[in-house]
Amino acid sequence: NGSNQLHIGGIFPIAGKGGWQGGQACMPAAYLALEDVNKRKDLLPGFELTLHNNDSECEPGLGASVMYDLLYHKPQKLMLLAGCSTVCTTVAEAAKMWNLVVLCYGASSPALSDRSRFPTLFRTHPSATVHNPTRIKLMQKFGWSKIAILQQAEEVFISTVEDLENRCKEAGIEIVTRQSFLSDPTDAVRNLRRQDARIIVGLFYVVAARRVLCEMYKQQLYGRSYVSFFIGWYEDNWFEQNLQSENISCTRDEMRRAAEGHLTTEAIMWNQNNEKTVSGMSSEDFRIRLNKVLSKTYDIENQRYPEGYQEAPLAYDAVWSVAFAFNKTMERLKTKKKSLKDFTYTDKDIADEIYAAMNSTQFLGVSGWVAFSSQGDRIALTQIEQMVNGTYYKLGYYDTLADNLTWFNKEQWIGGKVPQDRTIVRRVL
Ligand SMILES: CC1(C)CO[C@@H](CC(=O)O)CN1
């Protein structure tokens, strides 16, 4: 019966073309977690967690309207889950008016790390700034103290670069030039060349990345004297895909040569070792279960994965975060002779209890250790890879909080020498 149900709203980007349709894999993952937490007798005893879902299509306007649907239709919701940075921004900015915590499983924008704008936001998806301490650590490891930045003019990369600049200043790393472009990188790449940039941090979406790589080939900004840092969450063979359809005027071979040796950084979203997590599953057990569910709709055997597959553990762990936070809140409210069932959108007292419980929620999930910073950001490990002969090889992991770099010593440099960050002028005495 409805009286023992705890209701939450789930806003997933499923249909639509613009942005990230990651709800395709994240919604099924969320429902797997719902099934699992409701089986646990020790979690929310006497209650059942219920998820009411809607499609935002990764459009903030549609996200706002489905949010109102969720709020203005019974039953009363206790929390909202959302994906896509644009939708999460809209929902999290509004939800505080209803005293609702918002938990985002698919939002990477650094702008969301702002308690003044988003006082009730938490995310199991790390901010894009999570790459920056790793980039700095690698520059220090290889002795690069002069770097260049090449970015696409998109909000997520603009705010990521601001964070990177601050960290470079703190680390005494000079940014010799920062070039940005809207969609054609030709001039920006030419300016890198003019400034004799050697160590280049590249921040762009994958379509722009292909244009940049071809331009770097044409302007010979690749090879033994250069190192590029690209984002690690592109498809593995991204540099060879869609060359005709996107009018890339380089051949596969030229793209591969320009890509040789580049480094990538990315947040780890699938727990790396085979530990059993709170669900009793390892991340590989989770993968098998998720694939079984998805194979009803997608041709998983032939690697035809839905969008959001990479982020699915973040959605799965988001539902576990809700269950643990509500469980803690129920225990706290019992001492006040209250229950989550008493919550209304004007009840600041219970809202504060839910916030405090979420803020201190920590557990081992299929996406790794789940914990939130004071800004509600996901604390995550990052992974470093290098492209060698068209294949990515894992070079190591970085734990920012512990400042611990796990390094496998597998990096390869053309000619066997670490590229320099500048032209070495040999003084002939
Ligand atoms: C790693 C990526 C692809 C970054 O964008 C996220 C979507 C968003 O921030 O809108 C999903 N995960």
The ligand as an ORCA input file, in Angstrom:
! r2SCAN-3c Opt
* xyz 0 1
  C      32.084     12.140    -18.805
  C      30.789     12.760    -19.321
  C      30.554     12.382    -20.772
  C      30.851     14.290    -19.202
  O      29.573     14.876    -19.453
  C      28.530     14.384    -18.580
  C      27.221     15.027    -19.003
  C      27.124     16.491    -18.586
  O      27.966     16.974    -17.803
  O      26.163     17.129    -19.053
  C      28.418     12.869    -18.689
  N      29.714     12.244    -18.513
*
